[in-house]
Amino acid sequence: MSAATLLLPASDNAWRVWKPRARTSSETVDAPVDATHLAKPLLIGLPAAACRTIGLLVPQADDEVLEQLVVTNLERRGLKLDHDTAGKSFRWHHLGHNGGQAIISVDVLAEPFPEKLAATNAQDYTAALRLAELPADQIVILEEQGDLVLAASHRGKLYHSHIFAQAPAPDDALALEIMLAKLSVEADLGEGCITGISLIGDAFDKPLADRLAQALGMTVRNVATLAPKAELDTHGWTKLLPAAVRSAQTAAASRSKLIRWTMLGSGLVVSLIFLAYAYLVSLERQAADIEQQVRVIREPAEAVREIRGRWKSYAPAIDSRRFPMFLLAEVTRLMPTTGIVIRKFEVKGNEIEIRGEARDAQLAFQFIEDFKKNKALAAYTWTNPRPEVKGTTATFRAQGKLQ
């Protein structure tokens, strides 16, 4: 049996549930919309009132061209077709070849589609008789939810089906419908392609079968029921879904995707918050460690600062560049061979005072300007009042303050 859960119409208004690989149906529901509890995947077989099956002969071609030919034939019959990425309102099946022609059977959903049959949890729809074990090369008469349905099979596969009357129907109406269907199918598939008639279910008794056999000149037999196919391969099927079901499933998929992304985003936010918290905890621990280290080294650091302060205070005493004799030597090195006499050189802390006499004011001024160019003396800021000239001698005075 199929690996999918099947939901098939009964002769009355009920729907029978066939669990995967079950040989009998043990559950019924009132309508497909009430089957939300059934396990997925759910494959719903539709009665002929909700899904027409049309047999076609078209030239042999690849699948893409065959579909175009099928669409053209259906539109010529006035059928309204619609499709989107989620599925279509029709699906065709390639049953075989007849000469150079392809034998095609097409399931077309009714428009408008009955609301009570639109189950949003359905994985796929198909004609109910496509799921049944049909007698090979026979016309089948059965009752589906109060309607009498005629179906034609080609090598055990559904080729065509349609509703022709409300149950019950008189013998002559049955005989006429069967004869017209036989002639139509044989016009497509060739004379002799229909070998007999099968009456399905308790609604048709043996006397009726005998009367029809006599009227039609064909073998007519009674069959208790049509069981689902023992081996049903649906892997190559395209999606046959009503527009309402496609819209609902697309919306559900969008909501599911939105929920997944929302959950992913929420998880990401929670992760970021956790990471931020962990980082803050790590920083607090580092701060505590640093504070502990500070407490440990505070006392040695204070001692180092005290020693540094002492050495800083001793710096003038041990810096050779600030020794009076060193500074006097630098001043002496700048004196010209004649014309300058130093009368006073005094160093007090960070200040130097120099007094002397020069041959003229220009020489005195140039001598003091040379202090600013000397590497050792340039560390001082020099001020010098205007030299006093008495006769042939200019008395000068210069003061330097360590920068």
C-alpha positions in Angstrom: 0.0 0.0 0.0 1.0 3.7 -0.2 3.3 5.3 2.3 0.9 8.2 2.5 -2.4 8.4 4.4 -5.2 8.3 1.9 -8.6 10.0 2.2 -11.1 8.6 -0.3 -14.9 9.3 -0.8 -17.4 6.6 0.0 -20.6 5.8 -1.8 -22.4 7.9 0.8 -21.3 11.3 2.0 -18.6 10.0 4.3 -14.8 9.9 3.6 -12.8 6.8 4.4 -9.3 6.9 5.9 -6.7 4.5 4.7 -3.6 4.4 6.9 -0.2 3.8 5.2 0.1 0.2 4.0 -3.3 -0.7 5.5 -5.5 -3.2 3.7 -8.8 -2.0 5.1 -10.2 1.4 6.1 -11.1 1.6 9.8 -12.0 5.3 10.2 -14.3 7.8 8.5 -14.6 11.6 8.6 -17.4 13.9 7.4 -15.1 16.0 5.1 -11.5 16.6 4.3 -11.5 19.8 6.4 -12.2 17.6 9.4 -9.0 15.5 8.8 -6.5 17.8 10.5 -5.6 15.0 12.9 -4.4 12.6 10.3 -0.7 11.9 9.9 1.2 13.5 7.0 1.7 13.1 4.2 -2.0 13.2 3.4 -3.2 12.4 -0.1 -6.8 13.2 -0.8 -8.7 11.3 -3.6 -11.5 13.5 -5.0 -14.8 12.4 -6.3 -15.7 13.2 -9.9 -17.8 16.1 -8.8 -14.7 17.9 -7.6 -12.1 16.5 -10.0 -12.8 15.7 -13.7 -10.6 13.3 -15.5 -10.3 13.8 -19.3 -8.6 11.4 -21.7 -6.6 13.0 -24.6 -4.5 11.8 -27.6 -1.7 14.3 -28.5 1.4 14.0 -30.7 4.4 12.4 -29.1 6.8 15.0 -27.7 8.9 15.8 -24.6 7.2 16.7 -21.3 7.4 20.4 -21.7 5.7 20.3 -25.2 3.2 17.7 -23.9 2.1 20.0 -21.1 1.6 22.9 -23.6 -0.5 20.6 -25.8 -2.5 19.5 -22.7 -3.2 23.1 -21.7 -4.2 24.1 -25.2 -6.7 21.1 -25.4 -8.2 21.9 -22.0 -8.6 25.6 -22.7 -10.4 24.7 -26.0 -12.9 22.8 -23.9 -13.5 26.0 -21.9 -11.8 24.9 -18.7 -10.3 27.5 -16.4 -6.7 26.7 -15.4 -4.5 28.3 -12.8 -1.1 27.6 -11.3 1.7 29.1 -9.3 4.9 27.9 -7.7 3.0 26.0 -5.0 1.0 23.9 -7.5 -1.6 23.7 -10.3 -5.3 23.1 -10.7 -4.6 20.3 -13.2 -2.1 17.4 -13.6 -1.6 15.1 -16.5 -0.4 11.5 -16.6 1.3 9.8 -19.5 -0.4 6.3 -19.8 1.4 5.0 -23.0 1.3 5.2 -26.8 -1.1 4.6 -29.5 0.7 4.7 -32.8 2.5 8.0 -33.0 0.1 9.5 -30.4 0.7 9.9 -26.6 -2.2 8.7 -24.4 -2.7 11.4 -21.7 -5.1 11.4 -18.8 -5.7 14.8 -17.1 -7.2 15.5 -13.7 -8.8 18.9 -13.5 -10.0 20.4 -10.2 -13.6 21.9 -10.2 -13.9 25.6 -10.3 -15.0 26.9 -7.8 -13.5 24.2 -5.6 -15.8 23.1 -2.7 -14.7 24.8 0.6 -15.4 21.6 2.7 -12.8 19.7 0.6 -10.0 22.3 1.0 -7.8 20.7 3.6 -4.8 22.9 4.3 -2.9 19.9 5.7 -3.1 18.0 2.4 0.1 17.2 0.7 -1.6 16.5 -2.6 -4.9 15.8 -4.4 -5.8 13.5 -7.2 -8.9 11.8 -8.7 -10.1 9.1 -6.2 -10.2 6.5 -9.0 -6.6 7.1 -9.9 -5.7 5.6 -6.5 -7.9 2.5 -7.0 -7.2 -0.9 -8.5 -9.3 -0.6 -11.7 -10.2 -3.6 -13.8 -7.9 -3.4 -16.9 -9.5 -2.1 -20.1 -13.0 -1.9 -18.8 -15.7 0.7 -18.2 -16.5 1.1 -14.5 -19.8 2.2 -13.0 -19.9 3.3 -9.4 -21.6 5.6 -6.9 -19.7 8.4 -5.4 -21.6 10.3 -2.6 -24.9 10.1 -4.4 -23.6 10.6 -8.0 -23.3 7.9 -10.6 -19.8 8.0 -12.1 -18.6 6.3 -15.3 -14.8 5.7 -15.7 -12.7 4.1 -18.4 -9.4 2.4 -17.7 -6.4 1.8 -19.9 -4.4 -1.2 -18.8 -5.6 -0.7 -15.2 -5.0 3.1 -15.1 -7.7 5.7 -15.1 -8.1 7.3 -18.5 -11.4 9.1 -18.3 -14.3 9.7 -15.8 -17.4 11.8 -15.5 -20.7 12.0 -13.6 -23.7 11.1 -15.8 -26.7 10.8 -13.4 -27.9 10.9 -9.8 -28.3 7.5 -8.2 -30.4 5.5 -8.9 -30.6 5.5 -12.7 -32.9 3.5 -15.0 -31.5 0.6 -17.0 -31.8 2.3 -20.4 -30.0 5.4 -19.2 -27.2 3.2 -17.9 -27.0 1.3 -21.1 -27.0 4.4 -23.3 -24.3 6.1 -21.3 -22.1 3.0 -21.3 -22.5 2.6 -25.1 -21.7 6.3 -25.8 -18.6 6.1 -23.5 -17.4 2.9 -25.2 -17.7 4.4 -28.6 -15.9 7.6 -27.5 -13.0 5.7 -25.8 -12.6 3.3 -28.8 -12.5 6.3 -31.1 -9.4 7.5 -29.2 -7.7 4.2 -28.2 -8.9 1.9 -31.0 -11.6 -0.6 -31.4 -11.6 -3.4 -28.9 -9.8 -1.4 -26.2 -12.9 -1.9 -23.9 -13.4 -5.5 -23.0 -16.2 -5.4 -20.4 -18.2 -3.6 -17.8 -17.7 -3.6 -14.0 -20.5 -2.5 -11.6 -18.9 -1.5 -8.3 -20.7 -1.7 -5.0 -23.9 -3.0 -3.4 -26.1 -0.4 -5.3 -25.8 -2.7 -8.4 -27.2 -6.2 -8.2 -26.7 -9.3 -10.3 -30.1 -9.0 -12.2 -29.0 -5.4 -13.3 -25.7 -6.8 -14.6 -27.5 -9.5 -16.5 -29.9 -7.0 -18.1 -27.1 -4.7 -19.1 -25.1 -7.6 -20.6 -28.1 -8.6 -22.7 -28.7 -5.0 -23.8 -25.1 -4.2 -24.6 -23.8 -7.6 -25.8 -20.8 -7.3 -23.5 -19.6 -9.0 -20.3 -20.9 -7.2 -17.2 -19.8 -8.2 -13.8 -20.4 -7.1 -10.2 -17.4 -6.1 -8.0 -17.9 -5.5 -4.3 -15.4 -2.7 -3.9 -12.3 -1.0 -5.4 -9.3 -1.2 -3.0 -6.5 1.4 -3.2 -3.5 0.4 -5.3 -1.0 -1.9 -3.6 1.9 0.0 -5.2 1.4 3.7 -5.7 4.3 5.8 -7.0 3.6 9.5 -6.7 7.2 10.7 -6.8 7.0 12.0 -10.3 3.7 13.8 -9.7 3.5 17.6 -9.9 1.4 19.3 -7.2 -2.4 19.3 -7.7 -3.7 21.7 -5.2 -6.8 24.0 -5.1 -6.0 27.8 -5.0 -7.3 28.1 -1.5 -5.1 25.3 -0.2 -2.0 26.7 -2.1 -2.6 30.2 -0.6 -3.1 28.8 2.9 0.0 26.6 2.7 2.1 29.5 1.3 0.9 31.8 4.1 1.7 29.0 6.7 5.1 28.5 5.2 5.8 32.3 5.3 4.6 32.4 9.0 6.8 29.4 9.8 9.8 31.1 8.1 9.1 34.3 10.0 8.8 32.4 13.3 12.1 30.6 12.6 13.8 33.8 11.8 12.3 35.5 14.8 13.4 32.6 17.0 16.9 32.7 15.4 17.0 36.5 16.0 15.8 36.1 19.6 18.4 33.4 20.1 21.1 35.6 18.7 20.0 38.5 20.9 20.1 36.2 24.0 23.5 35.0 22.9 24.8 38.5 22.6 23.3 39.5 26.0 25.0 36.5 27.5 28.3 37.3 25.8 28.0 40.9 27.0 27.3 39.7 30.5 30.2 37.3 30.4 32.4 40.1 29.1 31.3 42.5 31.9 31.9 39.8 34.5 35.4 39.2 33.0 36.1 43.0 33.1 34.9 43.1 36.8 37.3 40.3 37.6 40.1 42.0 35.8 39.3 45.2 37.6 39.4 43.4 40.9 42.7 41.8 40.0 44.2 45.1 39.1 42.9 46.7 42.3 44.5 43.9 44.3 47.7 44.4 42.4 47.5 48.1 43.1 47.1 47.5 46.8 50.1 45.1 46.7 52.4 47.6 44.9 51.1 50.8 46.5 53.6 50.9 49.4 56.6 50.1 47.1 55.4 52.7 44.7 55.2 55.3 47.4 58.8 54.5 48.4 59.9 54.8 44.8 58.2 58.2 44.4 59.9 59.4 47.6 63.3 58.3 46.4 62.6 59.9 43.0 61.7 63.1 44.7 65.0 63.1 46.6 67.0 62.3 43.5 65.2 65.2 41.7 66.2 67.6 44.5 69.8 66.4 44.3 69.9 66.8 40.5 71.4 70.3 40.5 74.2 69.2 42.7 75.2 66.3 40.6 74.5 67.7 37.1 78.0 68.6 35.8 76.4 71.0 33.3 75.3 73.1 36.2 78.6 73.2 38.0 79.8 76.8 38.3 83.3 75.9 37.0 81.8 74.1 34.0 79.6 77.1 33.2 82.5 79.6 33.7 84.6 77.4 31.3 81.8 77.7 28.7 81.7 81.5 29.1 85.5 81.7 28.9 85.5 79.6 25.7 83.2 82.2 24.1 85.4 85.2 24.9 87.4 86.7 22.1 91.2 86.8 22.6 91.0 90.6 23.4 88.4 93.2 24.1 86.5 91.4 26.9 87.2 91.4 30.7 85.0 89.4 33.2 84.8 91.3 36.5 82.1 89.1 38.2 80.8 85.6 37.6 78.3 84.3 40.2 76.0 81.1 40.1 73.1 81.1 42.6 70.9 78.0 42.2 69.2 78.3 38.8 70.5 81.8 38.1 73.8 83.1 36.7 75.0 86.7 36.9 77.9 88.0 34.7 79.5 91.5 34.9 82.3 92.7 32.7 83.9 95.3 30.5 84.2 95.4 26.7 86.1 97.4 24.2 82.8 98.8 22.9 79.1 98.2 23.2 78.8 96.2 20.0 81.4 93.6 21.2 79.6 93.3 24.6 76.2 92.8 22.9 77.7 90.1 20.5 79.4 88.3 23.4 76.1 87.9 25.3 74.3 86.9 22.1 76.8 84.0 21.7 75.5 82.6 25.1 72.2 81.8 23.4 74.0 79.7 20.8 76.1 77.7 23.2 74.6 74.2 24.0 75.2 74.5 27.8 74.4 78.2 28.2 71.3 78.1 25.9 69.5 76.2 28.7 69.2 79.6 30.4 67.1 82.5 29.4 69.4 85.5 29.1 68.6 89.2 29.8 71.1 92.0 29.4 70.5 95.7 30.0 72.0 98.2 27.6 75.8 98.4 28.1 77.0 101.7 29.7 79.8 103.3 27.7 82.4 105.4 29.6 85.1 106.7 27.4 86.5 103.8 25.4 85.0 101.1 27.7 81.5 99.6 27.7 80.3 98.1 31.0 77.9 95.2 30.5 75.7 93.0 32.8 74.0 89.7 31.8 71.6 87.5 33.9 70.6 83.9 33.0 67.7 81.9 34.4 67.5 78.1 33.9 64.5 77.3 31.8 
